[in-house]
Amino acid sequence: MADFYTQKRLRMLMDNLGLSQREFALMTGLTESAVSKYLSGVRVPHAGTLIAIANATGVSPNWILGF
């Protein structure tokens, strides 16, 4: 089960950027399936994935983790 803060922050990030799951996946280089699993709490992004998301969206990995 994913960390609650990570799920919430990813959803918040997508909403703030006005992106659908598909658009977020394309922007970050992830699959739509992976994004869906991160948002639903089925999976937790690995460190490299967190860095890729942070770089693509202009936030820090720590922010995504809730710090």
Beta strands, then each sheet from edge to edge (+ up, - down):
end
